[in-house]
Amino acid sequence: MKKIVPHLWFDTQALEAAEFYVSLFEDSKITNTAMLYDTPSGDAQTVEFQLAGLDFAAISAGPYFSFNSSISLMVACESKEEVNRLYNKLINGGSELMPLGTYDFSQWYAWISDRFDLNWQIMLVENVNEHKKIRPSLLFGLEVCGRAQEAMDYYASVFLDSKVGFVNHYIEGEANDPRAKINYAELDIFDLEMAMMDHGYGGDATFNEAISFMIQCEDQKEIDYYWGILSFVPEAEACG
């Protein structure tokens, strides 16, 4: 498993969702399933899987957190046919946030929420081999709108094996919310490619525990480092 792994929280559907997602992409598979007994959420099933070579983890642990548009999975496609295939599979039972069509940044693109409420951005890209197939995309809205640059700089300072890639800013008058500064940026942390952007309209959603990022640590010293530097309220947490 990679150093940093996106983690998805489901009510009861972690395995069902993972099996569905694995069916959509080449180089994808379920790698492990397990049960955690007597957790604060009761008995919880965990699933580890790969999508297009990217490691994921998921858990069925109750209806406590819900996916929203603040974090989506951005998929780089090499043809319109591929975009259409993924769109038709993922939209079944889901909903459309941005309709399938042509945009300034992509000749064929859609943003959808699937039947599990997980958000996907499916897009035709010209240089498809320059990006990982799937990249988490962080959209900074509500009270954190305008802080994408700050967050990117912070994460780059926390993780030594990281680098900031392409950064593009809103031009004057382009964003409806004056706080929004970054309309697209790229960050690589331990080979996990991420996109980051401020919500041009301020947004109606922000980050929660439904999607998190697990850091695979080698020892207690490394845990303490990340715990100390990343935790906003360390006294409210516990290590065990």
HELIX and SHEET records of a PDB file:
HELIX    1   1 ALA A   14  VAL A   22  1                                   9    
HELIX    2   2 LYS A   80  ILE A   91  1                                  12    
HELIX    3   3 VAL A  128  GLU A  130  5                                   3    
HELIX    4   4 LEU A  142  VAL A  144  5                                   3    
HELIX    5   5 ALA A  148  VAL A  158  1                                  11    
HELIX    6   6 GLN A  220  LEU A  230  1                                  11    
HELIX    7   7 PRO A  234  ALA A  236  5                                   3    
SHEET    1   A 5 LYS A  29  THR A  39  0                                        
SHEET    2   A 5 GLY A  42  LEU A  51 -1                                        
SHEET    3   A 5 LEU A  54  SER A  60 -1                                        
SHEET    4   A 5 ILE A   4  PHE A  10  1                                        
SHEET    5   A 5 ILE A 211  ILE A 215 -1                                        
SHEET    1   B 8 SER A  95  TYR A 103  0                                        
SHEET    2   B 8 SER A 106  SER A 113 -1                                        
SHEET    3   B 8 ASN A 119  LEU A 124 -1                                        
SHEET    4   B 8 ILE A  71  CYS A  77  1                                        
SHEET    5   B 8 ILE A 134  PHE A 140 -1                                        
SHEET    6   B 8 LEU A 192  ASP A 198  1                                        
SHEET    7   B 8 ILE A 182  ILE A 189 -1                                        
SHEET    8   B 8 SER A 162  HIS A 169 -1                                        
END                                                                             
